[in-house]
């Protein structure tokens, strides 16, 4: 199947003050770089949607095999970011995985499981991760017939309201699902990385 990953990196990181959380250091790499390491190992086409910090993020990703797209006019809101990425999809795409750029612990295992579930349903069903309590989580893999609705999103409204009749993939490791919304989450991720990859 012909799939593209869309990584959302246009947020203004308001809870981080002047710092962009995606550029924060985790184990010697920026958060966005860590997130993309798993994504690009699974997807051969990746779009990163940026906003006000376009130049800084593009610079950090200059060595990455990704397409960096700026949200038009720095439009603020999750819906605008999703729409901007979807509008960049090639016409032959069967599906698009959407993931926030602040999930640096997501693994290739989870991504492959999502892709395998999508393929098992002939690319016709939405597939998304769930935590152990059964709550809908990211990433979400969308079939082609959802693209038009995703491309029409605006403001803060994401795609959650469009999800129905979905296939779910259980993520057993809660750490994978951490999105860095504040400094406490960032420190939690840093500690997990230190524990798993201690400096010797």
Backbone torsions as a table, in degrees:
resi	resn	phi	psi	omega
1	UNK	NA	148.3	-179.0
2	UNK	-95.9	106.2	-173.3
3	UNK	-121.7	148.7	174.5
4	UNK	-126.9	141.7	172.9
5	UNK	-99.2	134.9	175.9
6	UNK	-114.6	116.7	-178.0
7	UNK	-106.4	124.5	-174.1
8	UNK	-89.7	118.0	-176.4
9	UNK	-137.9	33.9	-175.7
10	UNK	-105.7	-1.8	-176.7
11	UNK	-64.7	159.2	-176.9
12	UNK	-94.7	-0.2	175.1
13	UNK	48.9	47.7	-173.4
14	UNK	-59.0	-33.2	-178.1
15	UNK	-76.4	-3.1	177.9
16	UNK	-104.3	10.0	-179.6
17	UNK	66.9	-126.8	-177.9
18	UNK	-85.6	-8.8	-177.8
19	UNK	-87.0	137.8	173.2
20	UNK	-89.7	120.5	-175.9
21	UNK	-59.0	-29.3	-178.2
22	UNK	-70.0	-19.2	179.3
23	UNK	-99.4	-1.8	179.1
24	UNK	-65.3	147.7	-177.4
25	UNK	-83.2	132.1	172.5
26	UNK	-132.9	108.6	179.0
27	UNK	58.8	33.6	177.3
28	UNK	90.4	3.6	178.5
29	UNK	-134.3	152.0	175.7
30	UNK	-68.3	149.0	179.5
31	UNK	-51.6	-47.4	-177.5
32	UNK	-63.6	-34.5	178.7
33	UNK	-66.9	-41.7	178.6
34	UNK	-64.5	-41.7	178.1
35	UNK	-60.5	-44.8	-177.0
36	UNK	-70.5	-22.9	-179.5
37	UNK	-58.3	-43.5	177.8
38	UNK	-73.3	-42.0	-177.9
39	UNK	-59.2	-50.4	-175.3
40	UNK	-73.2	-14.6	174.5
41	UNK	-76.7	-17.1	-177.2
42	UNK	-110.2	-37.8	-175.7
43	UNK	-109.6	131.7	180.0
44	UNK	-89.2	-1.4	175.7
45	UNK	-135.6	118.0	-177.5
46	UNK	-133.3	132.5	176.8
47	UNK	-112.4	129.5	174.7
48	UNK	-110.4	121.4	-178.8
49	UNK	-97.1	120.9	-178.0
50	UNK	-111.1	172.9	178.8
51	UNK	-136.8	-124.6	-175.9
52	UNK	-59.7	-30.5	-179.1
53	UNK	-96.5	31.3	-176.4
54	UNK	-52.6	-49.8	-174.4
55	UNK	-61.7	-44.5	-178.3
56	UNK	-66.5	-42.2	-179.7
57	UNK	-69.8	-42.1	178.0
58	UNK	-59.5	-37.9	179.1
59	UNK	-64.9	-46.0	179.6
60	UNK	-61.5	-32.1	-177.0
61	UNK	-97.5	11.4	-174.2
62	UNK	-59.9	-27.0	-180.0
63	UNK	-95.0	0.6	-177.9
64	UNK	-92.0	146.8	179.6
65	UNK	-86.1	66.0	180.0
66	UNK	-132.5	161.2	173.2
67	UNK	-99.8	126.4	-180.0
68	UNK	-104.5	122.1	-175.7
69	UNK	-121.7	131.1	-179.8
70	UNK	-91.6	131.7	177.5
71	UNK	-63.9	125.2	-172.8
72	UNK	-54.0	127.2	177.4
73	UNK	64.2	19.0	-176.6
74	UNK	53.2	38.9	179.4
75	UNK	-56.2	130.7	-171.8
76	UNK	-97.8	121.7	177.6
77	UNK	142.1	145.3	-177.8
78	UNK	-58.1	-41.1	-178.8
79	UNK	-60.3	-44.3	178.6
80	UNK	-61.4	-39.8	-179.1
81	UNK	-64.8	-46.5	178.7
82	UNK	-60.0	-47.4	-178.5
83	UNK	-59.6	-41.5	-179.4
84	UNK	-62.1	-41.0	179.0
85	UNK	-68.6	-44.4	-178.4
86	UNK	-63.2	-36.1	179.9
87	UNK	-67.1	-16.8	178.5
88	UNK	-91.1	-2.2	-179.0
89	UNK	-65.9	140.3	174.1
90	UNK	-67.0	153.3	-175.0
91	UNK	-65.2	-20.2	-175.4
92	UNK	-93.3	8.4	-175.7
93	UNK	-71.9	134.3	176.4
94	UNK	-89.8	-24.2	-178.7
95	UNK	-162.2	160.9	178.4
96	UNK	-137.0	123.8	175.2
97	UNK	-90.1	130.7	179.7
98	UNK	-116.1	129.9	-175.6
99	UNK	-146.3	135.8	173.9
100	UNK	-66.1	149.6	-178.6
101	UNK	-76.7	-4.1	-176.3
102	UNK	-102.9	34.7	176.9
103	UNK	-119.9	69.3	-171.3
104	UNK	-71.9	-8.5	-178.7
105	UNK	-102.6	3.0	176.0
106	UNK	-61.8	141.5	-174.7
107	UNK	-108.8	159.0	174.8
108	UNK	-62.6	-32.4	178.5
109	UNK	-56.7	-49.6	179.3
110	UNK	-62.7	-43.8	-179.0
111	UNK	-62.6	-42.6	177.4
112	UNK	-64.4	-37.6	178.5
113	UNK	-64.1	-39.5	176.7
114	UNK	-63.9	-45.8	179.5
115	UNK	-63.2	-42.3	-179.8
116	UNK	-63.5	-40.2	178.5
117	UNK	-65.5	-38.7	177.8
118	UNK	-62.5	-46.7	179.9
119	UNK	-64.8	-36.1	-179.5
120	UNK	-64.4	-22.1	177.4
121	UNK	-108.5	27.2	174.6
122	UNK	56.5	27.5	177.4
123	UNK	66.2	25.3	-176.3
124	UNK	-110.5	-4.6	-177.4
125	UNK	-121.0	147.9	171.9
126	UNK	-70.8	137.4	177.0
127	UNK	-124.2	131.3	177.1
128	UNK	-142.2	157.5	177.3
129	UNK	-73.4	153.4	169.9
130	UNK	-134.4	150.8	174.6
131	UNK	-86.1	-177.2	-174.5
132	UNK	-69.0	-15.2	175.6
133	UNK	-89.9	-1.5	179.6
134	UNK	87.0	9.1	-179.7
135	UNK	-77.6	140.6	177.8
136	UNK	-66.6	130.3	-179.2
137	UNK	-134.7	175.2	174.7
138	UNK	-89.5	154.7	4.9
139	UNK	-82.5	166.5	175.0
140	UNK	-125.7	131.8	177.3
141	UNK	-108.9	120.2	-172.3
142	UNK	-105.8	137.8	175.5
143	UNK	-77.5	164.6	-177.2
144	UNK	-55.4	-36.0	-174.8
145	UNK	-71.4	-5.0	175.4
146	UNK	-96.0	-8.6	-172.7
147	UNK	-59.5	-41.9	-176.4
148	UNK	-61.9	-42.6	179.9
149	UNK	-68.9	-38.5	178.2
150	UNK	-65.5	-38.0	-178.9
151	UNK	-70.3	-13.2	-179.6
152	UNK	-98.9	0.8	-178.9
153	UNK	-66.5	149.5	178.9
154	UNK	-142.0	164.6	173.5
155	UNK	60.1	-146.0	-177.2
156	UNK	-84.1	-6.8	-176.5
157	UNK	-74.1	116.3	176.1
158	UNK	-87.6	-158.7	-175.8
159	UNK	-94.1	2.5	-173.5
160	UNK	-56.8	-40.2	-178.5
161	UNK	-66.6	-16.3	-179.1
162	UNK	-89.4	-7.8	-176.7
163	UNK	-80.0	124.9	175.0
164	UNK	-154.0	154.0	177.8
165	UNK	49.8	45.4	-173.7
166	UNK	-91.6	157.7	171.6
167	UNK	-96.8	137.9	-176.9
168	UNK	-113.0	150.4	176.9
169	UNK	-125.5	120.1	-178.1
170	UNK	-76.0	128.8	173.9
171	UNK	-104.3	112.5	-173.9
172	UNK	-80.8	-26.9	-179.2
173	UNK	-94.3	107.4	-177.6
174	UNK	-58.0	-27.6	-177.8
175	UNK	-60.6	-33.9	-179.2
176	UNK	-60.6	-28.3	-172.8
177	UNK	-91.9	1.5	179.8
178	UNK	-69.3	123.3	169.6
179	UNK	-109.4	138.8	-170.7
180	UNK	-85.1	88.5	-179.5
181	UNK	-90.4	-21.0	-178.1
182	UNK	-151.9	179.0	-176.7
183	UNK	-66.0	-31.8	179.0
184	UNK	-63.5	-42.4	177.9
185	UNK	-65.9	-37.9	177.7
186	UNK	-61.5	-45.3	179.5
187	UNK	-65.5	-34.8	176.9
188	UNK	-62.7	-44.7	178.9
189	UNK	-64.2	-43.3	178.7
190	UNK	-58.5	-41.8	-179.4
191	UNK	-66.6	-40.9	177.6
192	UNK	-61.1	-43.7	179.3
193	UNK	-64.2	-41.5	178.0
194	UNK	-61.6	-40.2	-179.4
195	UNK	-68.9	-37.9	-176.6
196	UNK	-83.0	-27.3	-178.6
197	UNK	-133.3	67.6	-177.9
198	UNK	-64.6	145.0	176.0
199	UNK	-79.2	127.6	-178.9
200	UNK	-113.4	NA	NA
